[in-house]
Amino acid sequence: MPTLTRFGMTMVHLAAVVILLFGCNTPPAADSDHADARPDGRHGELVFLLNDSDDVRIPGHWHGDTLSLHNAQETLVLLPQGPDSWSVPVFDGTLSLLGDTGSWTDVLRPGNYRVPARWEERGDPHQDGTWSTDTLSWLLAFGKDDPWFGQLFIQRDGEACRGSIATSTGDFRFLHGHLRGNGAFVLQTFDGAHLFRFSGSVNAGGDIEEGLFLSGNHYSTPFTGRSIAASESGLTDAPIAQWTGDPVAYTALDLSGDTVAWQASQAPGVHILSVMGSWCPNCMDEHRLLLDLVERHPEVHVHTLAFERGVDLSHPDSEANGAAIERMKRYAAQMGMDRHADRWHIRVAGPASKSKAQQALPFLDKVVSFPTTVILGVNGESTPWIHSGFNGPATGPAHDLELARFEAAISGSTGSR
């Protein structure tokens, strides 16, 4: 399951879902040792085989031996590690292809988690298209015994479609696929941490039936959907983390493996604490926003507090802690955070658990989601601004609203949320 972010009720008044451009768009030069192994300009699809009948198809193209994949207008660049393997940026997964057949290994999951994959040659499937300005929307109910809810937004270009799914705590990032004339649809995405497939059928009344959500080859749940206006929100607000009144402080490991104890009361200036995990795509989206804030606000310091699988601060020298530190070093380099090492403080703060994160940060009454963000020191104020979750760029207008909220928090013109 993904770690999801908060989706504001302001979306009620915003109908359009805009799919924004993601990060790395110009593929770097291929490794010279095997750059001639694959000709430039090969277009097709990377196909992930989830089971005997269901797959996820991600359009892509080769630039030498570098593979670029496209989730709508999001571009994910896989870099060659050797003749037959490619690394997934940020999340450390590995794609292996011997010829055009192989698998994706998700190193963020325990054990040797693999999904079979193959490359299928096709014409260029990555077209900008002429997307309808109309947005279709459904209120989704996942599961039967204890359902959880989401709201699907899509735009169409003929039978092609793209959009996102929001929940009361967030979004599923960039989704793309098709909606056929007979009502059958498939939406999918692959970002290196998550491999999602949503399928179902829109009936004559406009509602979704026989929905099935697959996450990789390890999780599935049915869903249904009721057609609603895109300007309507059927979602309820999630709980919001609050300040307990305790001093804002933390104890964590720095990237040298040393224990660091930090207190806001001894650190004048504006500080942003980002409670996150390197396994969390929504945290990655928020860090792109924070990077923009740091570059435009030289007075701002950011503290990335990473809660990673297997971490145990009671044993600082453990192998799991060391692996988490190395992962955060790579994360910082790939995200560009290391360009501001004097003002961006990267810490490993505990295990990947919301309850453990709250215990490690008792100034929060709860950790609702990853990321959770705390901004303090604006205008000399000691009361922190707290933000639970994050609306990523796939949510369009809701993401624009996040940009405005964070900018207002830095300027001191808004309260906690």
KOLDOTOR-138228 format. One record per residue (C-alpha): residue number from 0; residue in three letters; x, y, z. Coordinates in Angstrom, 3 decimals. Each point is the difference from the previous one (the first is absolute). Example, Ala and Ser with C-alpha at 12.3 -4.5 7.8 and 13.67 -1.06 7.14 Angstrom:
// KOLDOTOR-138228
   pos   code          x          y          z
     0    Ala     12.300     -4.500      7.800
     1    Ser      1.370      3.440     -0.660
This chain:
// KOLDOTOR-138228
   pos   code          x          y          z
     0    Met      0.000      0.000      0.000
     1    Pro      1.249      3.513     -0.652
     2    Thr      0.645      2.623      2.534
     3    Leu     -2.626      2.569     -0.879
     4    Thr     -0.318      3.750      0.491
     5    Arg     -2.713      2.458      1.024
     6    Phe     -2.444      1.161     -2.701
     7    Gly     -1.534      3.383      0.951
     8    Met     -3.731      0.700     -0.271
     9    Thr      0.929      3.015     -2.129
    10    Met      0.008     -2.501     -2.859
    11    Val     -3.816      0.373      0.036
    12    His      0.428      3.224     -1.940
    13    Leu      2.682     -1.222     -2.373
    14    Ala     -1.147     -2.235     -2.805
    15    Ala      3.051     -0.345     -2.249
    16    Val      2.631     -2.596      0.748
    17    Val      3.297      1.105     -1.496
    18    Ile      2.747     -2.532     -0.490
    19    Leu      3.257      1.826      0.578
    20    Leu      3.471     -0.758     -1.298
    21    Phe      2.135     -2.124      2.325
    22    Gly      3.656      0.591      0.636
    23    Cys      2.558     -1.646     -2.212
    24    Asn     -1.049      0.593     -3.584
    25    Thr      3.279      0.019     -1.935
    26    Pro      1.653     -3.414      0.096
    27    Pro      3.678      0.181      0.916
    28    Ala      2.645     -1.402     -2.305
    29    Ala      0.103     -3.769     -0.082
    30    Asp      2.865     -1.915      1.588
    31    Ser      2.726     -0.178     -2.657
    32    Asp      0.815     -3.633      0.867
    33    His     -3.280     -1.226     -1.484
    34    Ala     -1.579      3.026     -1.685
    35    Asp     -0.146     -1.745     -3.373
    36    Ala     -1.784     -3.099      1.300
    37    Arg     -3.441      1.446     -0.800
    38    Pro     -0.734      2.416     -2.855
    39    Asp     -1.412      3.436      0.812
    40    Gly     -3.653      0.690     -0.608
    41    Arg     -1.482     -3.387      0.889
    42    His     -3.560      0.645      1.179
    43    Gly     -2.274     -2.438      1.735
    44    Glu     -1.345     -1.075      3.365
    45    Leu      1.541     -1.507      3.101
    46    Val     -2.516     -2.674      0.995
    47    Phe     -0.199     -1.191      3.632
    48    Leu     -1.724     -3.392      0.344
    49    Leu     -1.995      0.098      3.247
    50    Asn     -1.702     -3.380     -0.518
    51    Asp     -1.159     -2.274     -2.823
    52    Ser     -2.548      2.521     -1.312
    53    Asp      0.919      3.498      1.256
    54    Asp      2.929      2.212     -0.932
    55    Val      1.151      3.612      0.298
    56    Arg      1.205      1.660     -3.206
    57    Ile      2.234      3.052      0.283
    58    Pro      0.936      1.813     -3.245
    59    Gly      3.686      0.700     -0.462
    60    His      2.906      0.466     -2.345
    61    Trp      3.719     -0.761     -0.099
    62    His      2.743      2.627     -0.213
    63    Gly      3.031     -2.193     -0.553
    64    Asp     -0.165     -2.325      2.995
    65    Thr     -1.994      2.411      2.136
    66    Leu     -3.727     -0.741      0.285
    67    Ser     -2.509      2.816      0.560
    68    Leu     -3.487     -0.983      1.189
    69    His     -3.095      2.224     -0.133
    70    Asn     -2.928      0.213      2.395
    71    Ala     -2.107      2.498     -1.956
    72    Gln      2.327      3.037      0.113
    73    Glu      2.170     -1.357      2.802
    74    Thr      3.353     -1.298     -1.240
    75    Leu      2.037     -2.576      1.895
    76    Val      3.570     -0.559     -1.238
    77    Leu      1.574     -3.398      0.695
    78    Leu      3.801      0.029     -0.157
    79    Pro      2.123     -2.982     -1.098
    80    Gln      1.894     -1.821      2.733
    81    Gly      1.418     -2.621     -2.341
    82    Pro     -0.768     -1.681     -3.320
    83    Asp     -3.276     -1.512      1.248
    84    Ser     -1.160      2.112      2.988
    85    Trp     -1.306      3.502      0.687
    86    Ser     -0.474      1.911      3.248
    87    Val     -3.227      1.759      0.931
    88    Pro      0.802      3.502      1.317
    89    Val     -0.752      0.988      3.599
    90    Phe     -1.534     -3.352      0.998
    91    Asp      2.950     -2.295     -0.815
    92    Gly     -1.939     -2.706     -1.853
    93    Thr      1.608     -1.908     -2.855
    94    Leu     -1.329     -0.944     -3.430
    95    Ser      1.744     -3.011     -1.557
    96    Leu     -0.508     -0.857     -3.670
    97    Leu      1.829     -2.775     -1.814
    98    Gly     -0.942      0.914     -3.520
    99    Asp     -3.565      1.240      0.452
   100    Thr     -1.020     -2.258      2.913
   101    Gly      0.750      0.327      3.696
   102    Ser     -1.379      1.392      3.264
   103    Trp     -0.228      2.981      2.307
   104    Thr      1.416     -0.450      3.510
   105    Asp     -1.414      2.299      2.689
   106    Val      2.739      0.254      2.623
   107    Leu     -2.289      1.959      2.339
   108    Arg     -1.980     -3.172      0.729
   109    Pro      1.314     -2.861      2.140
   110    Gly      1.304     -3.089     -1.689
   111    Asn      0.726     -0.392     -3.673
   112    Tyr     -3.123      1.821     -1.256
   113    Arg     -0.182     -0.238     -3.791
   114    Val     -2.581      0.696     -2.679
   115    Pro      0.575     -1.574     -3.443
   116    Ala      0.403      2.576     -2.782
   117    Arg      0.621      0.198     -3.708
   118    Trp      0.596      2.683     -2.634
   119    Glu     -2.390      0.103     -2.951
   120    Glu      0.979      1.975     -3.063
   121    Arg     -2.704      2.351     -1.341
   122    Gly     -0.374      3.307     -1.775
   123    Asp      0.396      3.153      2.072
   124    Pro     -2.866     -0.251      2.540
   125    His      0.986      3.143      1.908
   126    Gln     -2.100      2.748     -1.556
   127    Asp     -1.026      3.307      1.516
   128    Gly     -3.466     -0.372     -1.533
   129    Thr     -2.939      2.350      0.221
   130    Trp     -1.369     -0.554      3.466
   131    Ser     -3.594      0.886      0.774
   132    Thr     -0.503      2.893      2.387
   133    Asp     -2.880     -1.962      1.549
   134    Thr      0.879     -2.043      3.065
   135    Leu     -1.833     -3.234      0.838
   136    Ser     -0.193     -0.984      3.641
   137    Trp     -1.133     -2.923      2.173
   138    Leu     -0.137     -0.573      3.737
   139    Leu      1.725     -3.364      0.557
   140    Ala     -0.475     -2.505      2.823
   141    Phe      2.856     -2.522      0.401
   142    Gly     -0.533     -3.307      1.794
   143    Lys     -3.176     -1.420      1.490
   144    Asp      0.231     -0.638      3.752
   145    Asp      1.784      3.221      0.975
   146    Pro      0.009      2.162     -3.128
   147    Trp      2.230      2.975     -0.601
   148    Phe     -0.880      2.717     -2.473
   149    Gly      1.497      1.964     -2.852
   150    Gln     -1.050      2.342     -2.763
   151    Leu      1.087     -0.675     -3.568
   152    Phe      0.536      2.891     -2.423
   153    Ile      0.835     -0.587     -3.666
   154    Gln      0.320      1.927     -3.235
   155    Arg     -0.408     -1.651     -3.402
   156    Asp      1.552      0.143     -3.454
   157    Gly     -2.146     -2.397     -1.972
   158    Glu      0.287     -3.281      1.880
   159    Ala      3.264      1.043      1.709
   160    Cys     -0.368      1.392      3.524
   161    Arg      2.166      1.414      2.776
   162    Gly     -0.609      1.312      3.495
   163    Ser      0.369     -0.906      3.656
   164    Ile     -1.846     -1.470      2.973
   165    Ala     -0.319      2.073      3.163
   166    Thr     -0.923     -1.249      3.459
   167    Ser     -0.757      1.930      3.173
   168    Thr      3.734     -0.264      0.635
   169    Gly      1.362      0.360     -3.496
   170    Asp      0.644     -1.087     -3.566
   171    Phe      1.288     -2.964     -1.999
   172    Arg      2.138      2.255     -2.210
   173    Phe      0.055     -0.249     -3.814
   174    Leu     -2.411     -2.529     -1.511
   175    His     -0.514     -0.685     -3.700
   176    Gly     -1.691     -2.553     -2.206
   177    His     -3.207     -0.303     -2.002
   178    Leu     -3.781      0.157      0.262
   179    Arg     -1.562     -1.981     -2.846
   180    Gly     -3.300      0.710     -1.691
   181    Asn     -1.490     -3.057      1.725
   182    Gly      0.845      1.462      3.408
   183    Ala      3.008     -2.216      0.784
   184    Phe      2.936      1.932      1.460
   185    Val      3.519     -0.487      1.286
   186    Leu      2.098      2.576      1.894
   187    Gln      3.579     -0.701      1.021
   188    Thr      3.260      1.480      1.218
   189    Phe      3.584     -0.981      0.867
   190    Asp      2.237      2.380      1.928
   191    Gly      2.647     -2.359      1.346
   192    Ala     -1.669     -0.396      3.383
   193    His     -3.542     -0.850     -1.068
   194    Leu     -1.373     -2.069     -2.851
   195    Phe     -3.765      0.593     -0.153
   196    Arg     -2.792     -1.238     -2.257
   197    Phe     -3.657      1.041      0.237
   198    Ser     -2.530     -1.670     -2.296
   199    Gly     -3.754     -0.233     -0.253
   200    Ser     -2.999      0.884     -2.105
   201    Val     -2.190      3.098     -0.220
   202    Asn     -3.610     -1.150     -0.308
   203    Ala     -2.861      1.629     -1.926
   204    Gly     -0.854      2.126      3.028
   205    Gly      3.537      1.411      0.130
   206    Asp      1.082     -1.846      3.154
   207    Ile      3.024     -2.296      0.381
   208    Glu     -0.501     -3.691      0.658
   209    Glu      2.280     -3.036      0.182
   210    Gly      2.941      2.192      0.990
   211    Leu      3.277     -1.633      0.998
   212    Phe      3.058      1.740      1.483
   213    Leu      3.314     -1.870     -0.271
   214    Ser      3.211      1.122      1.677
   215    Gly      2.867     -1.953     -1.528
   216    Asn     -0.539     -3.739      0.255
   217    His     -0.557      0.021      3.764
   218    Tyr     -3.262      1.900      0.686
   219    Ser     -3.486      0.302     -1.492
   220    Thr     -3.364      1.365      1.066
   221    Pro     -3.316      0.572     -1.798
   222    Phe     -1.592      3.424     -0.380
   223    Thr     -3.128      1.659     -1.311
   224    Gly     -0.608      3.605     -1.056
   225    Arg     -2.894      2.442     -0.019
   226    Ser      0.068      2.701     -2.656
   227    Ile      0.132      3.510      1.483
   228    Ala      0.832      3.441     -1.326
   229    Ala      3.699      0.871     -0.004
   230    Ser     -0.893      3.126      1.969
   231    Glu     -1.490     -2.173      2.754
   232    Ser      1.997     -1.712      2.734
   233    Gly     -1.384     -3.071      1.685
   234    Leu      3.064     -0.327      2.215
   235    Thr      0.195      0.848      3.670
   236    Asp      2.927      1.848      1.536
   237    Ala      2.681     -2.104      1.648
   238    Pro      1.175      0.717      3.548
   239    Ile      2.557      2.793      0.283
   240    Ala      3.127     -0.282      2.104
   241    Gln      0.163      2.561      2.813
   242    Trp      2.775      1.471      2.135
   243    Thr     -0.008     -1.498      3.510
   244    Gly      1.826      2.975      1.477
   245    Asp      3.172     -2.008      0.572
   246    Pro      3.251      1.566     -1.238
   247    Val      0.672     -0.618     -3.690
   248    Ala      3.078     -2.227      0.045
   249    Tyr      1.322     -3.306     -1.336
   250    Thr      2.806     -2.512      0.456
   251    Ala      1.191     -1.800     -3.138
   252    Leu      3.005     -1.249     -1.958
   253    Asp      1.748      2.285     -2.469
   254    Leu      1.505     -1.277     -3.239
   255    Ser      3.278     -0.745      1.787
   256    Gly     -1.812     -2.333      2.383
   257    Asp      0.429      2.331      2.969
   258    Thr     -2.865      0.672      2.408
   259    Val     -1.288      3.579     -0.236
   260    Ala     -2.301      1.669      2.524
   261    Trp     -1.698      3.136     -1.384
   262    Gln     -2.230      2.517      1.773
   263    Ala     -1.907      2.809     -1.665
   264    Ser      0.540      2.234      3.008
   265    Gln      3.747     -0.037     -0.687
   266    Ala     -0.315      0.519     -3.773
   267    Pro     -1.129      3.497     -0.981
   268    Gly     -1.487      0.539     -3.445
   269    Val     -2.620     -1.730     -2.113
   270    His      0.102     -3.802      0.115
   271    Ile     -2.052     -2.590     -1.903
   272    Leu     -0.184     -3.523      1.408
   273    Ser     -1.068     -2.546     -2.614
   274    Val     -1.104     -3.324      1.500
   275    Met      0.417     -2.403     -2.903
   276    Gly      1.261     -3.282     -1.414
   277    Ser      2.209     -0.607     -3.013
   278    Trp     -2.533     -2.683     -1.028
   279    Cys     -2.810      2.580     -0.288
   280    Pro     -0.709      1.565     -3.438
   281    Asn     -2.161      2.734      1.548
   282    Cys      2.976      0.938      2.188
   283    Met      2.083      0.276     -3.163
   284    Asp     -2.617      2.356     -1.457
   285    Glu      0.095      2.155      3.132
   286    His      3.783      0.137     -0.040
   287    Arg     -0.111      1.480     -3.472
   288    Leu     -2.144      2.800      1.408
   289    Leu      2.332      0.435      2.992
   290    Leu      2.972      0.192     -2.351
   291    Asp     -1.691      2.890     -1.791
   292    Leu     -0.697      1.733      3.335
   293    Val      3.620     -0.405      1.155
   294    Glu      1.315      1.453     -3.236
   295    Arg     -2.320      3.019      0.236
   296    His      0.267      0.561      3.766
   297    Pro      3.645      0.086      1.149
   298    Glu     -1.061      0.299      3.655
   299    Val     -1.731     -3.402      0.006
   300    His      1.522     -3.184      1.438
   301    Val     -1.514     -3.423     -0.740
   302    His      0.288     -3.072      2.232
   303    Thr     -0.882     -3.218     -1.825
   304    Leu     -0.940     -2.527      2.689
   305    Ala     -0.004     -3.377     -1.736
   306    Phe     -1.894     -2.925      1.479
   307    Glu      1.387     -3.058     -1.761
   308    Arg     -0.665     -3.726      0.081
   309    Gly      2.064     -1.893      2.562
   310    Val      1.482      3.050      1.737
   311    Asp      0.671     -0.347      3.739
   312    Leu      1.553      3.044      1.677
   313    Ser      0.671     -2.013      3.156
   314    His      2.710     -1.758     -2.064
   315    Pro      1.585      2.861     -1.981
   316    Asp      2.592     -2.228     -1.681
   317    Ser     -2.446     -2.605     -1.303
   318    Glu      0.159     -1.168     -3.613
   319    Ala     -3.552      1.244     -0.658
   320    Asn      0.883      3.471      1.247
   321    Gly      3.061      0.081     -2.240
   322    Ala     -2.080     -1.068     -3.002
   323    Ala     -2.526      2.747      0.754
   324    Ile      2.761      2.598      0.195
   325    Glu      1.422     -1.085     -3.367
   326    Arg     -3.499      0.076     -1.508
   327    Met     -0.535      3.549      1.257
   328    Lys      3.356      1.057     -1.467
   329    Arg     -1.141     -1.221     -3.407
   330    Tyr     -3.418      1.559      0.486
   331    Ala      1.546      3.377      0.817
   332    Ala      2.292     -0.126     -3.034
   333    Gln     -2.719     -1.069     -2.439
   334    Met     -2.470      2.573      1.301
   335    Gly      2.559      2.823     -0.001
   336    Met     -0.310      0.628      3.734
   337    Asp      3.774     -0.327      0.418
   338    Arg      0.439      3.275     -1.908
   339    His     -1.125      1.726      3.211
   340    Ala      1.893     -2.110      2.528
   341    Asp      0.592      3.035      2.220
   342    Arg     -3.765      0.493      0.441
   343    Trp     -1.448     -3.444     -0.695
   344    His      0.536     -2.344      2.930
   345    Ile     -0.699     -3.638     -0.861
   346    Arg     -0.652     -2.353      2.908
   347    Val     -1.037     -3.610      0.537
   348    Ala     -2.549      0.280      2.796
   349    Gly     -1.604     -3.419      0.515
   350    Pro     -1.897     -2.948     -1.484
   351    Ala     -2.615      0.372     -2.754
   352    Ser     -3.066      0.253      2.222
   353    Lys     -2.399      2.862      0.686
   354    Ser     -0.373     -1.007      3.649
   355    Lys      3.787     -0.275      0.438
   356    Ala      0.444      3.380     -1.678
   357    Gln     -2.434      1.587      2.462
   358    Gln      1.854     -1.594      2.917
   359    Ala      3.281      1.400     -1.329
   360    Leu     -1.577      3.464     -0.428
   361    Pro     -2.172      0.560      3.098
   362    Phe     -0.693      3.612     -0.999
   363    Leu     -2.511     -1.554     -2.464
   364    Asp     -3.186     -1.578      1.370
   365    Lys     -0.077     -2.357     -2.980
   366    Val      1.644     -0.643     -3.346
   367    Val     -2.898     -0.299     -2.429
   368    Ser      2.039     -0.685     -3.105
   369    Phe      3.388      0.156     -1.634
   370    Pro      0.956      2.726     -0.682
   371    Thr     -0.879      2.160      2.989
   372    Thr      1.543      3.469     -0.015
   373    Val      0.738      2.424      2.825
   374    Ile      1.032      3.611     -0.652
   375    Leu      1.150      2.149      2.903
   376    Gly      1.884      3.166      0.772
   377    Val     -1.931      2.158     -2.493
   378    Asn     -0.035      3.595      1.310
   379    Gly      1.590     -1.315      3.180
   380    Glu     -3.118     -1.968      0.941
   381    Ser      0.426     -3.145      2.104
   382    Thr     -3.346     -1.560     -1.030
   383    Pro      0.641     -2.415     -2.876
   384    Trp     -2.016     -0.223     -3.222
   385    Ile     -0.847     -3.671     -0.547
   386    His     -1.076     -1.525     -3.297
   387    Ser     -1.135     -3.621     -0.293
   388    Gly      0.617     -1.581     -3.391
   389    Phe      0.661      1.482     -3.404
   390    Asn     -1.919      0.378     -3.268
   391    Gly      2.402     -0.916     -2.789
   392    Pro      0.222      1.450     -3.510
   393    Ala     -2.369     -2.612     -1.443
   394    Thr     -2.881      1.707      1.848
   395    Gly      0.430      3.221     -1.998
   396    Pro     -1.964      2.818      1.694
   397    Ala      0.312     -1.660      3.418
   398    His      3.777     -0.013     -0.456
   399    Asp     -0.072      3.690     -0.903
   400    Leu     -1.866      0.530      3.257
   401    Glu      2.773     -1.795      1.886
   402    Leu      2.595      2.316     -1.531
   403    Ala     -1.996      2.997      1.186
   404    Arg     -0.453     -1.440      3.511
   405    Phe      3.711     -0.692      0.486
   406    Glu      0.955      3.419     -1.333
   407    Ala     -2.508      1.621      2.366
   408    Ala      1.368     -2.029      2.929
   409    Ile      3.538      1.199     -0.745
   410    Ser     -1.227      3.611     -0.097
   411    Gly     -1.921     -0.477      3.268
   412    Ser     -3.415      0.791     -1.447
   413    Thr     -1.773     -3.280      0.786
   414    Gly     -0.780     -2.201      2.968
   415    Ser      0.563     -3.719      0.497
   416    Arg     -1.772     -2.556     -2.162
